[in-house]
């Protein structure tokens, strides 16, 4: 197979995976609630062919096209080629889809680039398995989700202690050819609409961590015993003009229960080795994955800026000082995000084993502060849109012979904007920032790369270890102050 189309993506979902929506086990392909989301993901695969010059590259082993997100980066040219792809993929949903397949693809490619971490004790068994799995993903253009967080019930306890440890995913028995795992993981965004569940480390674990829980593996979503529990679905099957985002882009989020799931040894990449488990996340993960995440964020913030500006123009408020200040603030967030990407790529380096990743320092800073920017962007959109977000007719109402002329008369925009143009604009803004899907995406932005306080604290610890901080005593020494 080569890079897939939307039709081929749909065909890949024809299996007996166990997906629950509320109290019903559903078939993702025939469940009416999921129709828009399936269509939206199928559109992503068609998009990569529409913009093949940006999204696809030649697979060096087969000569067939593959997703550029699967490039194993070895030089600056590879990073720039990925940059183009990430930017183009993000424009498909204007950044509203956070877990498009390129997200996990780039993670897998980064792990392959750092195969030396898997081989740190001289054993190539696990790195060989990972590389073979990578080839499966490349040649099948598989859609992957990941599930990497332990379901912490008691936050006063470590991830793998007490009740948290009781619920955590771990090996419960073994066969000559497999491991059997039991427990739970969160949060599988895109879970119902993916083909592979990729489990890998989410955070370093202490020396006394249970080795049975230190795992990395991947299995098909149809694997027996894996139960996908979906949240309420926020997608709608209504008109795309009225709901441009929620009619296509609810990617779903799922809690995953592993009820004695058998994992073939060939698909097990970490099995109890804490050094590899911790090292994988500490030596290049953020530098690699956050090229994709920050480019998506930049595309989204730029779109939010344009959306807010057009709403302000629709009410002739764009030159009012208070409104202009909010628009400039939003523009600043988008520029700072682009600047972080540019700086990180400019200072890219070999992280070891030939893995050429960006500099992670700008990415760490962006990772910590970006959630507040995303929340603020929605707040600005709601403030600029004000009551107009709640007084917008459907496009179908404009087609009604009685209502249409009245709406055109009483609900136009300023500066010659027609009522239809105004309706499309304000409905898009509400769907982006205020709808059920908009609320879900805002929550996703807050936590999908861990919480801001946790990341700020981590950044502080990293900065303290980075170099001696001596400016203050040196200043006093220069002044001769004892």
Buried (B, 14 or more C-beta within 10 A) or exposed (E): EBBBBBEBBBEBBEEEBBBBBEEEEBEBBEBEBBBBBBBBBBBBBBBBBEBBEBBBBEBEEEEBBBBBBBBBBBEBEBBEBBBBBBBBBBBBBBBBBBBBBBBBBBBBBBBBBBBBBBBEEEEEEBBBBBBEBBEEBBBBBBBBBBBBBBBBEEEEEBBBBEEBBEBBBBBBEEEEEBBBBBBBBBBBBBBBBBBBBBBBBBBEBEEEBBBBBBBBBBBBBBBEBBBBBBBEBBBBBEEBBBBBBBBBBBBBBBBBBBEEBBBBBEBBBBBBBBEBBBBBBEBBBBBBBBBBBBBBBBBBBBBBBBBBBBBBBBBEBBEEEEBBEBBEBBBEBBBBBBBBBBBBBEEBEEBEBBBBBBBBBBBBBBBBBBBEBBBBBBBBBBEBBEEBBEEBBBBEBBEEEEBBEBBEEEBBBEEEBBBBBBBBBBBBBBBBBBBBBBEBBBEBBBEBBBEBEEBBEBBEEEEEEEEEEEEEEEEEEEEEEE
